[in-house]
Amino acid sequence: MNFELTNEFVDNIKAGIESKSEVFIKDELSELFPADIASILYELSGEEAHYVMQYLDTEKGADVLSSIDSDDRKRFVAEQFTIEEIATYVNLFDSDDAVDFLNEQSIEVREKVIALLEDREHARFILDLLHYPEDVAGGLMQKELIKVYETQNVSECIEEIRNQLESVDKVYAVYVVDEDNCLKGIVSLKDIVLARKNTKIGNLVKEDIVSVDTTLPGEEVAELMQRYDLEALPVVNAIGRLLGRITIDDVVDFITERAEEDFQAVTGITGEVEEDDTVWKLAKSRLPWLVVGVLGSLMAATVIKGFESQLARVTALALFIPIMGSTGGNVGIQTSSLIVQSLAEKSAMSLTLLERLVKIAQVALINGFVIGIMAGVYLFVIGESQLFLVVCLALFAVVFLASFMGTVTPLLLDKLGINPAVASGPFITTANDLVGIGTYFLIANWLL
């Protein structure tokens, strides 16, 4: 069913909570997906949301918690849940989701929860994953998977799969290992079903599989899964022992988080912020790049002041100050966005720096020529033909310089180990405003 959250529905839920109508709440939520219930909880107070959670099936409640954004969940759990309640839900999480959840809690809460977990193997899985950074393959993987030994036959393999399915929700592949737990390959469920009962698994294994080391960056994991159209990816250690798997849903979550961070960086917002964060946190996240923008504008004003005599003599020059800054900023953003995209999709076929600059220069020549002619035609229309050469040359130069900066800046930041997406934001825009206006007045001073 398609669920649409309305004010009327939320009001009914709140009325049910106020009257403590357990039956009503259960009936209203029984047919909804966990993500839909999570959207309802956002509209409730912490106490009301906790009250609703108490009447959900425990497994569904765990799925609801998984659907809540990290920051909101951290506050919600810290304020409303006991250690015992947290442990109950963590018992039902996959190991990777459990680690993400526990990393949001204090160290004291984390240790108490792990001590209370009923499934000690699950607790061991969580402890194994806690020491990995969240942005590498080890931090993305889950320990739950189906594995069999190459020496087993099909009959033994099927029995092993049945035993292991209790802790694995989704089976994308059956991994085959040797007696040292080193990954040998995978075997499909179809091959297992069609093979004779006494056939050795080693005879069915497909050895040409893609696997990753625990230290591989998350971006490269996502690229591999996209390139080879994988639903799951085995993770091994330095000597090839199978440690876990990364599933496509975890990669999608990772890509989404990175896209949000890059978008905020591009728009000049530092840190992870949400619309419902405190006023101070929102202001602090925007302030650094606003300061950069103001400093850039003050420097641009200083440049204009240095050419006051030219402005006094030819006042029409002031008409084209905005277009110089905006054109440089737009061209810089366009160019740097393409460079950042190419850096995110690195391959052996990537262009060299010289090839990039030559290509960017060719594009800049075409764009600069078209924009310059457009501005020149406008000058004749308004009767300021004496500025034709100045404006045309200035726009041409601004497009060329902005393209160069938009290319070099993200490449330089990438070499320095800094997220190049930041270069696509206010830094490029502000710098190109300054360059554009400075270039315009230098050319005007030269020609006039």
C-alpha positions as CSV (number, residue, x, y, z in Angstrom):
1,M,0.0,0.0,0.0
2,N,1.1,3.6,-0.7
3,F,1.1,5.5,2.6
4,E,0.6,9.3,2.7
5,L,1.4,11.0,5.9
6,T,-1.2,13.7,6.7
7,N,-1.8,16.0,9.6
8,E,-5.1,14.2,10.3
9,F,-3.4,10.8,10.6
10,V,-0.7,12.3,13.0
11,D,-3.5,13.9,15.1
12,N,-5.3,10.6,15.3
13,I,-2.1,8.8,16.4
14,K,-1.5,11.5,19.1
15,A,-5.1,11.2,20.3
16,G,-4.6,7.4,20.5
17,I,-1.4,7.9,22.6
18,E,-3.1,10.4,24.9
19,S,-6.0,8.0,25.5
20,K,-3.6,5.1,25.7
21,S,-5.5,3.2,23.1
22,E,-3.1,0.3,22.5
23,V,-5.5,-1.5,20.1
24,F,-6.0,1.6,17.9
25,I,-2.3,2.3,17.6
26,K,-1.6,-1.3,16.7
27,D,-4.3,-1.4,14.1
28,E,-3.2,1.9,12.5
29,L,0.4,0.8,12.2
30,S,0.1,-2.9,11.5
31,E,0.0,-2.6,7.7
32,L,2.6,0.1,7.4
33,F,6.3,-0.4,6.4
34,P,9.0,0.5,8.9
35,A,10.1,3.5,6.9
36,D,6.5,4.9,7.0
37,I,6.3,4.4,10.7
38,A,9.7,6.2,11.1
39,S,8.2,9.2,9.2
40,I,5.3,9.2,11.7
41,L,7.7,9.2,14.7
42,Y,9.4,12.4,13.3
43,E,6.1,14.2,13.9
44,L,5.8,13.0,17.6
45,S,7.6,14.1,20.7
46,G,10.3,11.8,22.1
47,E,7.9,10.4,24.8
48,E,5.1,9.8,22.3
49,A,7.5,8.1,19.8
50,H,8.8,5.8,22.5
51,Y,5.2,5.0,23.6
52,V,4.4,3.9,20.0
53,M,7.6,1.8,19.8
54,Q,6.5,-0.2,22.8
55,Y,3.5,-1.5,20.8
56,L,5.4,-2.6,17.7
57,D,6.6,-6.1,17.1
58,T,10.3,-6.2,18.2
59,E,11.6,-7.1,14.8
60,K,9.5,-4.3,13.2
61,G,10.7,-1.9,15.9
62,A,14.3,-2.7,15.0
63,D,13.6,-2.0,11.3
64,V,11.9,1.3,12.3
65,L,15.0,2.3,14.3
66,S,17.2,1.5,11.3
67,S,15.1,3.8,9.1
68,I,15.6,6.9,11.4
69,D,18.4,9.3,10.5
70,S,21.5,8.8,12.6
71,D,21.4,12.2,14.4
72,D,17.7,12.0,15.3
73,R,18.1,8.3,16.4
74,K,21.0,9.2,18.6
75,R,19.0,11.8,20.5
76,F,15.8,9.6,20.6
77,V,17.6,6.6,22.0
78,A,19.7,8.5,24.5
79,E,16.6,10.3,25.9
80,Q,14.0,7.5,25.9
81,F,15.5,4.0,25.9
82,T,16.9,1.9,28.7
83,I,20.1,-0.2,28.2
84,E,17.9,-3.3,28.2
85,E,15.7,-1.9,25.4
86,I,18.7,-1.0,23.3
87,A,20.2,-4.5,23.7
88,T,16.9,-6.0,22.6
89,Y,16.9,-4.1,19.3
90,V,20.7,-4.6,18.8
91,N,20.2,-8.3,19.0
92,L,18.0,-8.1,15.9
93,F,20.3,-5.9,13.8
94,D,22.7,-7.2,11.2
95,S,26.2,-6.8,12.6
96,D,27.0,-3.8,10.4
97,D,23.8,-2.0,11.3
98,A,24.4,-2.8,15.0
99,V,27.9,-1.3,14.9
100,D,26.5,1.9,13.2
101,F,23.9,2.1,15.9
102,L,26.3,1.5,18.8
103,N,28.8,4.0,17.5
104,E,26.1,6.7,18.0
105,Q,26.0,5.9,21.7
106,S,28.5,6.7,24.5
107,I,31.3,4.2,25.2
108,E,29.6,3.4,28.5
109,V,26.3,2.5,26.9
110,R,28.0,0.6,24.1
111,E,29.9,-1.7,26.5
112,K,26.8,-2.3,28.7
113,V,24.7,-3.2,25.6
114,I,27.3,-5.6,24.3
115,A,27.5,-7.3,27.7
116,L,23.7,-7.8,27.6
117,L,23.5,-9.3,24.2
118,E,22.0,-12.8,24.3
119,D,23.6,-14.0,21.1
120,R,27.3,-14.1,22.0
121,E,28.4,-14.8,18.4
122,H,26.5,-11.7,17.4
123,A,28.4,-9.8,20.1
124,R,31.7,-11.1,18.8
125,F,30.8,-10.0,15.3
126,I,30.0,-6.5,16.6
127,L,33.3,-6.3,18.5
128,D,35.2,-7.5,15.3
129,L,33.7,-4.6,13.3
130,L,33.9,-1.8,15.9
131,H,37.6,-1.1,15.2
132,Y,37.1,-0.4,11.5
133,P,36.6,3.2,10.2
134,E,33.1,3.6,8.8
135,D,34.4,4.7,5.3
136,V,36.4,1.6,4.4
137,A,35.3,-1.9,3.3
138,G,35.7,-3.3,6.9
139,G,33.4,-0.6,8.2
140,L,30.8,-1.3,5.5
141,M,30.8,-5.1,5.8
142,Q,28.5,-7.4,7.8
143,K,29.7,-10.6,9.3
144,E,26.5,-12.6,8.5
145,L,26.9,-14.7,5.4
146,I,26.5,-18.2,4.1
147,K,29.7,-20.1,3.7
148,V,30.5,-23.8,3.1
149,Y,33.7,-25.8,2.8
150,E,35.1,-26.9,-0.6
151,T,35.5,-30.5,0.8
152,Q,31.8,-30.8,1.6
153,N,29.3,-32.4,-0.7
154,V,26.0,-31.0,-1.9
155,S,24.0,-32.8,0.8
156,E,26.2,-31.4,3.6
157,C,26.2,-28.0,1.9
158,I,22.4,-27.8,1.9
159,E,22.3,-28.8,5.6
160,E,24.9,-26.1,6.4
161,I,22.9,-23.5,4.5
162,R,19.8,-24.4,6.5
163,N,21.6,-23.9,9.8
164,Q,23.2,-20.6,8.8
165,L,20.0,-19.1,7.4
166,E,18.8,-18.4,10.9
167,S,21.2,-15.4,11.1
168,V,21.2,-14.3,7.4
169,D,18.2,-12.3,6.0
170,K,19.3,-12.1,2.4
171,V,21.3,-14.7,0.5
172,Y,23.0,-13.3,-2.6
173,A,25.7,-16.0,-2.8
174,V,27.1,-19.1,-1.0
175,Y,30.8,-18.5,-0.4
176,V,33.2,-21.4,-0.5
177,V,36.3,-21.5,1.7
178,D,39.1,-24.0,2.4
179,E,39.9,-25.4,5.9
180,D,41.9,-22.2,6.7
181,N,38.8,-20.1,5.9
182,C,40.5,-18.7,2.8
183,L,38.0,-17.6,0.1
184,K,38.1,-20.0,-2.9
185,G,35.0,-18.7,-4.8
186,I,31.2,-18.8,-4.8
187,V,28.7,-21.4,-5.8
188,S,25.2,-20.5,-7.0
189,L,22.0,-21.9,-5.4
190,K,21.0,-23.1,-8.8
191,D,24.1,-25.2,-9.2
192,I,23.6,-26.6,-5.7
193,V,20.0,-27.6,-6.4
194,L,20.8,-29.2,-9.8
195,A,23.9,-31.1,-8.7
196,R,23.9,-34.7,-7.3
197,K,23.9,-35.1,-3.6
198,N,27.4,-36.5,-3.5
199,T,29.0,-33.9,-5.7
200,K,31.9,-32.1,-4.0
201,I,31.3,-28.3,-3.7
202,G,34.9,-27.8,-4.9
203,N,33.8,-29.1,-8.3
204,L,31.0,-26.5,-8.5
205,V,32.8,-23.4,-7.3
206,K,33.3,-20.4,-9.5
207,E,36.8,-19.0,-8.7
208,D,36.7,-15.8,-10.9
209,I,35.0,-13.6,-8.3
210,V,35.7,-10.0,-7.1
211,S,36.7,-9.5,-3.5
212,V,38.1,-6.6,-1.5
213,D,40.4,-6.0,1.4
214,T,39.1,-4.5,4.6
215,T,41.1,-1.3,4.1
216,L,39.7,-0.5,0.6
217,P,38.0,3.0,0.7
218,G,34.2,3.0,0.5
219,E,34.2,5.0,-2.8
220,E,36.2,2.3,-4.5
221,V,33.9,-0.4,-3.1
222,A,30.9,1.4,-4.5
223,E,32.7,1.8,-7.9
224,L,33.5,-2.0,-8.0
225,M,29.9,-3.0,-7.2
226,Q,28.6,-0.6,-9.9
227,R,31.2,-1.7,-12.5
228,Y,30.5,-5.4,-12.1
229,D,26.8,-5.1,-11.2
230,L,27.2,-6.9,-7.9
231,E,24.6,-7.4,-5.2
232,A,27.1,-8.5,-2.6
233,L,30.9,-8.3,-2.3
234,P,33.1,-10.6,-0.1
235,V,35.6,-9.0,2.2
236,V,38.9,-10.7,2.9
237,N,42.0,-9.9,5.0
238,A,45.6,-9.6,3.8
239,I,46.0,-13.4,3.6
240,G,42.7,-14.0,1.8
241,R,40.6,-15.2,4.8
242,L,36.9,-14.5,4.4
243,L,35.7,-11.9,7.0
244,G,32.3,-10.8,5.8
245,R,30.4,-9.3,2.9
246,I,29.2,-5.9,1.8
247,T,25.6,-5.8,0.5
248,I,24.2,-3.4,-2.1
249,D,21.9,-1.7,0.5
250,D,24.9,-0.7,2.6
251,V,26.7,0.7,-0.4
252,V,23.6,2.7,-1.4
253,D,23.4,4.2,2.1
254,F,27.1,5.1,1.9
255,I,26.8,6.7,-1.5
256,T,23.8,8.7,-0.3
257,E,25.6,10.0,2.7
258,R,28.7,11.0,0.6
259,A,26.4,12.7,-1.9
260,E,24.8,14.7,0.9
261,E,28.2,15.7,2.3
262,D,29.5,16.7,-1.2
263,F,26.4,18.7,-1.9
264,Q,26.7,20.6,1.4
265,A,30.4,21.2,0.7
266,V,29.5,22.5,-2.8
267,T,27.0,24.9,-1.3
268,G,29.4,26.1,1.4
269,I,28.1,24.2,4.4
270,T,30.6,22.6,6.7
271,G,29.8,19.6,8.8
272,E,26.7,17.4,8.8
273,V,23.6,19.5,9.5
274,E,19.9,19.0,9.1
275,E,17.0,21.5,8.8
276,D,15.8,20.8,12.4
277,D,19.2,21.3,14.0
278,T,19.7,24.2,16.5
279,V,20.0,27.7,15.2
280,W,23.6,28.0,16.4
281,K,24.6,24.8,14.7
282,L,23.0,25.9,11.4
283,A,24.6,29.3,11.6
284,K,28.0,27.8,12.5
285,S,27.8,25.5,9.5
286,R,27.3,28.3,7.1
287,L,29.5,31.0,8.6
288,P,33.0,29.8,7.4
289,W,32.2,30.1,3.7
290,L,30.2,33.3,4.2
291,V,33.3,34.8,5.7
292,V,35.3,33.7,2.7
293,G,32.7,35.2,0.4
294,V,32.7,38.5,2.2
295,L,36.5,38.7,2.2
296,G,36.5,38.0,-1.5
297,S,34.0,40.7,-2.1
298,L,36.0,43.2,0.0
299,M,39.0,42.4,-2.1
300,A,37.0,42.8,-5.3
301,A,35.8,46.2,-3.9
302,T,39.5,47.1,-3.3
303,V,40.3,46.3,-6.9
304,I,37.4,48.5,-8.1
305,K,38.6,51.3,-5.9
306,G,42.0,51.1,-7.5
307,F,40.4,51.9,-10.9
308,E,38.2,54.8,-9.7
309,S,39.8,57.1,-12.2
310,Q,38.8,54.9,-15.2
311,L,35.3,54.6,-13.8
312,A,35.0,58.3,-13.4
313,R,36.1,58.8,-17.0
314,V,34.0,56.0,-18.5
315,T,31.0,55.4,-16.2
316,A,29.6,52.8,-18.5
317,L,32.3,50.4,-17.3
318,A,30.3,49.9,-14.1
319,L,27.5,48.3,-16.1
320,F,29.6,45.2,-16.8
321,I,31.1,44.6,-13.4
322,P,28.4,42.1,-12.3
323,I,28.6,40.0,-15.5
324,M,32.4,39.6,-15.1
325,G,32.1,38.2,-11.6
326,S,29.0,36.0,-12.3
327,T,30.5,34.6,-15.6
328,G,33.8,33.7,-14.0
329,G,32.0,32.0,-11.0
330,N,29.6,30.0,-13.3
331,V,32.4,28.9,-15.6
332,G,34.5,27.9,-12.7
333,I,31.7,25.9,-11.0
334,Q,30.9,24.1,-14.3
335,T,34.5,23.2,-15.0
336,S,35.3,22.0,-11.5
337,S,32.1,19.9,-11.2
338,L,33.3,17.9,-14.3
339,I,36.8,17.5,-12.9
340,V,35.4,16.3,-9.5
341,Q,33.1,13.9,-11.3
342,S,36.1,12.5,-13.3
343,L,38.1,12.2,-10.1
344,A,35.3,10.1,-8.5
345,E,35.4,7.8,-11.5
346,K,39.2,7.3,-11.8
347,S,40.3,4.8,-14.4
348,A,43.4,3.9,-16.4
349,M,41.9,5.9,-19.3
350,S,41.8,9.2,-17.3
351,L,43.2,12.2,-19.1
352,T,46.6,13.6,-18.1
353,L,46.9,17.1,-16.8
354,L,48.1,18.4,-20.1
355,E,45.3,16.7,-22.0
356,R,42.7,18.2,-19.6
357,L,44.1,21.7,-19.9
358,V,44.2,21.5,-23.7
359,K,40.6,20.3,-23.8
360,I,39.4,22.8,-21.3
361,A,41.2,25.6,-23.3
362,Q,39.4,24.6,-26.5
363,V,36.0,24.7,-24.7
364,A,36.9,28.0,-23.1
365,L,37.8,29.5,-26.5
366,I,34.4,28.6,-28.0
367,N,32.4,29.7,-25.0
368,G,34.4,32.9,-24.5
369,F,34.0,33.8,-28.2
370,V,30.2,33.3,-28.1
371,I,29.7,35.2,-24.8
372,G,32.0,38.0,-25.9
373,I,30.0,38.5,-29.2
374,M,26.7,38.5,-27.3
375,A,27.9,41.2,-25.0
376,G,29.4,43.2,-27.9
377,V,26.1,43.2,-29.7
378,Y,24.4,44.5,-26.6
379,L,26.9,47.4,-26.4
380,F,26.0,48.5,-29.9
381,V,22.3,48.4,-28.9
382,I,22.8,50.6,-25.9
383,G,25.1,53.0,-27.7
384,E,28.4,52.2,-25.9
385,S,30.3,50.8,-28.9
386,Q,33.6,52.3,-27.5
387,L,33.6,49.5,-24.9
388,F,33.1,46.7,-27.5
389,L,36.7,45.6,-27.5
390,V,37.2,45.9,-23.8
391,V,34.1,43.9,-22.8
392,C,34.7,41.2,-25.5
393,L,38.3,40.7,-24.6
394,A,37.6,40.8,-20.8
395,L,34.8,38.2,-21.1
396,F,37.0,36.0,-23.3
397,A,39.8,36.2,-20.7
398,V,37.5,35.6,-17.8
399,V,36.1,32.5,-19.3
400,F,39.6,31.2,-20.1
401,L,41.0,31.9,-16.6
402,A,38.0,30.6,-14.8
403,S,38.2,27.4,-16.8
404,F,41.9,27.1,-15.8
405,M,41.2,27.6,-12.1
406,G,38.2,25.3,-12.2
407,T,40.5,22.6,-13.6
408,V,43.6,23.1,-11.5
409,T,42.0,23.7,-8.1
410,P,40.2,20.4,-7.6
411,L,43.2,18.5,-9.0
412,L,45.5,20.2,-6.6
413,L,43.2,19.6,-3.6
414,D,43.0,15.9,-4.6
415,K,46.8,15.7,-4.6
416,L,46.9,17.2,-1.1
417,G,44.3,14.7,0.1
418,I,41.5,17.2,0.6
419,N,38.0,16.5,-0.6
420,P,38.0,18.1,-4.1
421,A,34.2,18.6,-3.9
422,V,34.9,21.6,-1.6
423,A,36.6,23.3,-4.6
424,S,33.3,23.4,-6.4
425,G,31.7,25.6,-3.8
426,P,32.1,29.2,-2.7
427,F,35.9,29.1,-2.9
428,I,35.9,28.8,-6.7
429,T,33.0,31.3,-7.0
430,T,34.7,33.9,-4.8
431,A,38.1,33.5,-6.4
432,N,36.7,33.8,-9.9
433,D,34.7,36.9,-8.9
434,L,38.0,38.5,-7.9
435,V,39.8,37.3,-11.0
436,G,37.0,38.4,-13.3
437,I,36.7,41.9,-12.0
438,G,40.5,42.4,-11.9
439,T,40.9,41.1,-15.4
440,Y,38.1,43.4,-16.7
441,F,39.7,46.6,-15.2
442,L,43.2,45.6,-16.3
443,I,42.0,45.3,-19.9
444,A,40.0,48.5,-19.6
445,N,43.0,50.3,-18.3
446,W,45.2,48.9,-21.1
447,L,42.8,49.8,-24.0
448,L,41.2,53.0,-22.7
